[in-house]
Amino acid sequence: MKSKSLTIWREAVSFHFSNWKMLLWVFPLLCFPVVGDLLHSLLIAQKVQGEDLRPAQALREVWSLLPSLLSMKLYFEGAALLWSFVPIYGIFRDVRHRLHWGMASNVLVFEGLRGEPGRNRCRELIQDENSRGLGVRTLITVPALLFVGFILAWLILGMVWEPFYSYGFWIAIVASLWLAIPASGAVNTFFYLKVTGKEFLCESKRCISG
């Protein structure tokens, strides 16, 4: 696994923890699929533009952009679902469409593209073999390994201290839910920034640049 994938995850997690006070009151929405993706893109875009986080403004923008995003997401979701029925080759096409799915909110927010132009741009971002490989490692391999790590930690610590089986179970559930939705939503945008070479400013330093 390339270090770029881990760097993207580290910066996404850092974004959550370094801005947790500002994100706290919109955190429930960050946990909603699609809405959370769009909200993450809007919030991180504020940082890219060198501004302070303004969750209230981002929240107002979400509702006007959501119909366009849903249209793009449903298109890629439908294509991925259809390809999933095709043996072997369909798996690769399914993964590619899901990578396109992950780029939709970023193309909409950062580039203002929607509809067919937006979908074409999502395809363009994942067209290169290097970006596609980085996308698979970042958006699929790393979260899968982290999930396995949570389970192993729960089992091992439970063997050392038996009460941890019950406590650790709920910790693992919460951690897995955070990993699956809000953390992955932020990672989608940081992956987009890496692919496009845009810069992210964090605590007066460059966290990610092309």
C-alpha positions as CSV (number, residue, x, y, z in Angstrom):
1,M,0.0,0.0,0.0
2,K,1.4,3.4,-1.0
3,S,2.0,6.0,1.7
4,K,-0.2,8.5,-0.2
5,S,-3.3,6.6,0.8
6,L,-2.3,6.7,4.5
7,T,-1.4,10.4,4.2
8,I,-4.9,11.2,2.8
9,W,-6.5,9.3,5.7
10,R,-4.3,11.1,8.2
11,E,-5.2,14.5,6.9
12,A,-8.9,13.7,6.8
13,V,-8.9,12.5,10.4
14,S,-6.8,15.6,11.3
15,F,-9.5,17.7,9.7
16,H,-12.2,16.2,12.0
17,F,-10.2,16.4,15.2
18,S,-8.6,19.8,14.7
19,N,-12.1,21.3,13.9
20,W,-14.2,19.2,16.2
21,K,-15.7,22.2,18.0
22,M,-16.9,23.8,14.8
23,L,-18.1,20.4,13.4
24,L,-19.9,19.2,16.5
25,W,-23.3,20.8,15.8
26,V,-23.4,19.6,12.2
27,F,-21.9,16.2,13.0
28,P,-25.3,14.3,12.8
29,L,-25.6,15.5,9.2
30,L,-22.1,14.5,8.4
31,C,-23.1,10.9,9.3
32,F,-25.9,10.9,6.6
33,P,-24.8,9.3,3.3
34,V,-24.8,11.8,0.3
35,V,-25.6,14.8,2.6
36,G,-22.4,14.1,4.6
37,D,-20.4,13.9,1.4
38,L,-21.7,17.2,0.2
39,L,-21.3,18.9,3.5
40,H,-17.7,17.7,3.8
41,S,-16.9,19.1,0.3
42,L,-18.4,22.5,1.2
43,L,-16.5,22.7,4.5
44,I,-13.2,21.6,3.1
45,A,-13.6,24.0,0.2
46,Q,-13.8,26.8,2.7
47,K,-10.4,25.8,4.0
48,V,-9.0,25.4,0.5
49,Q,-10.0,29.0,-0.1
50,G,-8.2,30.1,3.0
51,E,-11.3,30.9,4.9
52,D,-12.5,30.0,8.4
53,L,-15.0,27.2,8.7
54,R,-18.6,28.4,8.5
55,P,-20.8,25.4,9.0
56,A,-24.0,27.5,8.9
57,Q,-23.2,28.8,5.4
58,A,-22.2,25.3,4.2
59,L,-25.5,23.9,5.6
60,R,-27.5,26.5,3.6
61,E,-25.7,25.6,0.4
62,V,-26.3,21.9,0.9
63,W,-30.0,22.1,0.3
64,S,-29.6,24.0,-3.0
65,L,-27.0,21.6,-4.4
66,L,-28.4,18.3,-3.1
67,P,-30.8,17.6,-6.0
68,S,-28.0,17.9,-8.5
69,L,-25.8,15.7,-6.4
70,L,-28.5,13.0,-5.9
71,S,-28.9,12.9,-9.7
72,M,-25.2,12.2,-10.2
73,K,-24.9,9.8,-7.4
74,L,-28.0,7.8,-8.5
75,Y,-26.6,7.5,-12.0
76,F,-23.3,6.0,-10.8
77,E,-25.0,3.9,-8.2
78,G,-27.4,2.4,-10.8
79,A,-24.5,1.7,-13.2
80,A,-22.5,0.1,-10.4
81,L,-25.4,-2.1,-9.5
82,L,-26.0,-3.3,-13.0
83,W,-22.3,-4.1,-13.5
84,S,-22.2,-6.1,-10.2
85,F,-24.4,-8.8,-11.9
86,V,-21.7,-9.4,-14.5
87,P,-19.2,-12.1,-13.3
88,I,-15.5,-11.1,-12.8
89,Y,-15.3,-8.2,-15.2
90,G,-18.3,-6.6,-13.7
91,I,-16.5,-6.3,-10.3
92,F,-13.9,-4.0,-11.8
93,R,-16.5,-1.9,-13.5
94,D,-18.5,-1.8,-10.3
95,V,-15.5,-0.5,-8.4
96,R,-14.8,2.1,-11.0
97,H,-18.3,3.5,-10.9
98,R,-18.2,3.7,-7.1
99,L,-15.0,5.7,-7.4
100,H,-16.9,8.0,-9.8
101,W,-19.7,8.1,-7.2
102,G,-17.2,9.4,-4.6
103,M,-16.0,12.2,-6.8
104,A,-19.5,13.6,-7.5
105,S,-19.8,16.0,-4.6
106,N,-16.3,17.4,-5.1
107,V,-16.8,18.0,-8.8
108,L,-20.1,19.8,-8.0
109,V,-18.6,22.0,-5.2
110,F,-15.1,22.7,-6.5
111,E,-15.8,22.9,-10.2
112,G,-19.5,23.8,-10.4
113,L,-20.2,20.9,-12.8
114,R,-23.4,19.0,-12.7
115,G,-25.4,16.7,-14.9
116,E,-23.6,15.1,-17.9
117,P,-20.6,17.5,-17.7
118,G,-20.2,16.7,-14.0
119,R,-20.4,12.9,-14.7
120,N,-17.9,13.2,-17.4
121,R,-15.5,15.0,-15.1
122,C,-15.9,12.3,-12.5
123,R,-14.9,9.7,-15.1
124,E,-12.0,11.9,-16.2
125,L,-10.6,12.1,-12.7
126,I,-10.5,8.3,-12.4
127,Q,-9.5,7.6,-16.0
128,D,-5.8,7.5,-15.2
129,E,-4.5,4.2,-14.0
130,N,-2.5,5.9,-11.2
131,S,-5.5,7.8,-9.8
132,R,-7.6,4.7,-10.1
133,G,-5.1,2.7,-8.1
134,L,-4.8,5.4,-5.5
135,G,-8.6,5.6,-5.3
136,V,-8.9,1.9,-4.7
137,R,-6.2,1.9,-2.0
138,T,-7.6,5.0,-0.3
139,L,-11.3,4.5,-0.5
140,I,-11.5,0.7,-0.3
141,T,-8.3,-1.0,1.0
142,V,-7.4,1.3,3.9
143,P,-10.9,1.4,5.4
144,A,-11.2,-2.4,5.1
145,L,-7.9,-2.8,6.9
146,L,-8.9,-0.3,9.6
147,F,-12.1,-2.2,10.1
148,V,-10.2,-5.5,10.5
149,G,-7.9,-3.7,12.9
150,F,-10.9,-2.6,15.1
151,I,-12.1,-6.2,15.3
152,L,-8.7,-7.6,16.1
153,A,-8.1,-5.0,18.8
154,W,-11.5,-5.8,20.3
155,L,-10.7,-9.6,20.4
156,I,-7.1,-9.3,21.7
157,L,-8.0,-6.7,24.4
158,G,-11.0,-8.9,25.4
159,M,-8.7,-11.8,26.0
160,V,-6.5,-9.7,28.2
161,W,-9.4,-8.1,30.1
162,E,-12.7,-10.0,29.7
163,P,-15.1,-7.1,30.5
164,F,-13.7,-5.3,27.4
165,Y,-15.7,-7.8,25.2
166,S,-18.9,-5.9,26.1
167,Y,-17.5,-2.4,26.3
168,G,-15.2,-2.9,23.3
169,F,-18.1,-4.2,21.2
170,W,-19.8,-0.8,21.3
171,I,-16.6,1.1,20.8
172,A,-15.9,-1.0,17.7
173,I,-19.4,-0.4,16.4
174,V,-19.1,3.4,16.9
175,A,-15.6,3.4,15.4
176,S,-16.8,1.4,12.4
177,L,-19.8,3.7,11.8
178,W,-17.5,6.7,11.9
179,L,-15.1,5.0,9.5
180,A,-17.9,4.1,7.1
181,I,-19.6,7.4,6.8
182,P,-18.1,10.7,8.1
183,A,-14.5,9.7,7.9
184,S,-14.9,8.3,4.4
185,G,-16.8,11.4,3.4
186,A,-13.8,13.6,4.3
187,V,-11.4,11.1,2.7
188,N,-13.4,11.4,-0.6
189,T,-12.6,15.1,-0.7
190,F,-9.0,14.8,0.3
191,F,-8.5,12.2,-2.4
192,Y,-10.0,14.6,-4.9
193,L,-7.6,17.3,-3.7
194,K,-4.7,15.0,-4.2
195,V,-5.8,13.9,-7.7
196,T,-6.4,17.5,-8.9
197,G,-3.3,19.0,-7.2
198,K,-5.4,21.5,-5.2
199,E,-4.0,22.7,-1.8
200,F,-5.5,22.3,1.6
201,L,-4.4,24.8,4.3
202,C,-4.5,23.5,7.8
203,E,-3.3,25.3,10.9
204,S,-1.2,27.7,8.8
205,K,0.6,24.9,6.9
206,R,0.0,22.9,3.8
207,C,-1.5,19.5,4.8
208,I,-2.0,18.3,1.2
209,S,-0.8,19.7,-2.0
210,G,-0.3,18.4,-5.5
